[in-house]
């Protein structure tokens, strides 16, 4: 299953100058809990912001400019190749949870492949230059909502109801 996982501010911001503009420990723990043991696909800038392959996950970095390789990491030149590599890895290992985890281009291109979205909604506006794409409620429906921090943060799960 291909899922998107993202934290999104009230105004749609997901990044500012290559960085996440907030530090929310609960969201980091949620991301780790959901993606551990799975396959994560991210763009080069997202990977470089993190700075290392995420442990307990197979990492695929989408980049035409750089190559990343090593234990639990490889590179694909575009999202389609990354998804192909993820499915091959899944067949070999039995791991079938694939997560698209940033940035904006990966989310925009990947939303058509997603069967589920794990969205941390942050009830605050942030300055930024990177945004989560708008998505249709004709394609995704909210299936689960968990509020924390007095309702300032909401862990939402959206299920795909209409695939291309």
C-alpha positions in Angstrom: 0.0 0.0 0.0 1.3 3.5 -0.9 0.6 6.1 1.7 1.5 9.8 2.1 2.7 11.0 5.5 3.0 14.7 6.1 2.6 17.4 8.7 0.7 20.4 7.4 0.1 23.8 8.9 -3.3 25.5 8.8 -2.3 27.5 5.7 -0.9 24.5 3.9 2.8 25.1 4.6 5.1 22.1 5.0 8.5 23.8 4.7 10.4 27.0 4.7 13.8 27.4 3.0 14.4 23.6 3.0 13.5 23.1 6.7 10.4 22.2 8.6 9.3 25.4 10.3 8.2 23.7 13.6 9.5 21.2 16.1 6.7 19.0 17.4 8.0 16.0 19.3 4.6 14.2 19.2 4.6 14.5 15.4 8.1 13.1 15.1 7.1 10.1 17.4 4.0 9.6 15.3 6.0 9.6 12.0 8.5 7.1 13.5 5.7 4.8 14.8 3.8 4.8 11.5 6.8 4.4 9.1 9.1 2.1 11.1 9.5 -1.3 9.4 8.3 0.2 6.1 9.7 1.7 2.9 10.1 5.5 2.8 10.4 7.5 -0.4 11.6 11.1 -0.2 13.1 13.8 -2.4 16.8 14.7 -2.2 16.2 18.0 -0.3 14.1 16.2 2.3 16.8 13.5 2.7 19.5 16.2 3.0 17.5 18.0 5.6 17.3 14.7 7.6 21.0 14.0 6.9 21.0 10.2 7.2 18.9 7.2 6.2 16.0 6.7 8.6 16.7 3.7 10.8 14.4 0.6 10.7 13.1 1.6 7.2 14.3 1.1 3.6 15.0 4.6 2.3 14.6 5.5 -1.4 15.8 9.0 -2.3 14.5 10.6 -5.5 17.3 12.5 -7.2 18.5 13.2 -10.7 21.6 15.0 -9.4 23.1 12.8 -6.6 23.3 9.1 -5.9 22.8 7.8 -2.4 23.7 4.2 -1.6 24.5 2.0 1.4 22.7 0.0 4.0 18.9 0.6 3.7 19.3 3.4 1.1 19.2 3.7 -2.6 18.4 6.4 -5.3 15.8 6.6 -8.0 15.8 9.2 -10.8 12.1 9.9 -10.5 9.0 9.0 -8.4 7.9 6.3 -10.8 11.2 4.5 -10.6 11.2 4.9 -6.8 7.8 3.3 -6.6 8.9 0.5 -9.0 12.0 -0.1 -6.7 9.8 -0.1 -3.6 7.5 -2.7 -5.1 10.4 -4.9 -6.0 11.8 -4.5 -2.5 8.4 -5.3 -1.1 8.1 -8.5 -3.1 11.6 -9.6 -1.9 11.0 -8.8 1.8 7.3 -9.0 2.3 7.2 -5.4 3.5 4.3 -3.8 1.7 4.0 -0.4 3.5 5.3 2.3 1.3 5.4 5.9 2.5 5.9 9.1 0.5 7.3 11.5 3.0 8.2 14.7 1.2 8.8 17.2 -0.2 6.3 19.2 -2.1 7.1 17.6 -5.6 6.9 14.0 -4.2 3.5 14.8 -2.6 2.1 16.5 -5.7 3.2 13.7 -8.0 2.5 10.9 -5.5 -1.1 11.9 -4.5 -2.4 10.0 -7.5 -0.7 6.7 -6.3 -1.7 7.1 -2.6 -4.3 4.8 -1.1 -4.0 6.4 2.3 -2.7 9.7 3.8 -1.5 10.2 7.3 -1.7 14.0 7.8 -0.8 15.8 11.0 -2.8 18.9 10.9 -1.3 21.8 12.8 -3.8 24.4 13.9 -1.5 27.3 13.3 -0.2 29.3 10.3 3.5 29.3 9.4 5.6 31.3 7.0 6.9 29.1 4.3 7.7 28.5 0.6 6.7 24.8 0.4 3.1 23.6 0.5 1.1 20.4 0.6 -1.0 19.9 -2.5 -4.8 20.4 -2.4 -6.6 17.1 -2.6 -10.2 16.2 -3.5 -12.7 15.0 -0.9 -14.1 13.1 -4.0 -10.9 11.0 -3.8 -10.1 10.9 -0.1 -12.4 10.7 2.9 -11.4 11.3 6.5 -11.5 8.0 8.3 -9.8 8.8 11.7 -9.0 11.9 13.7 -7.1 12.1 17.0 -6.6 15.4 18.7 -3.6 16.2 21.0 -2.2 19.2 22.7 -5.6 20.7 23.4 -6.7 20.3 19.8 -3.8 22.3 18.4 -2.6 19.1 16.6 -4.7 16.5 14.9 -3.5 13.1 13.5 -5.8 12.5 10.6 -6.0 9.4 8.4 -7.6 9.8 4.9 -8.6 6.8 2.9 -8.7 6.8 -0.9 -12.2 6.2 -2.2 -11.4 6.8 -5.9 -8.2 5.8 -7.6 -7.2 6.8 -11.1 
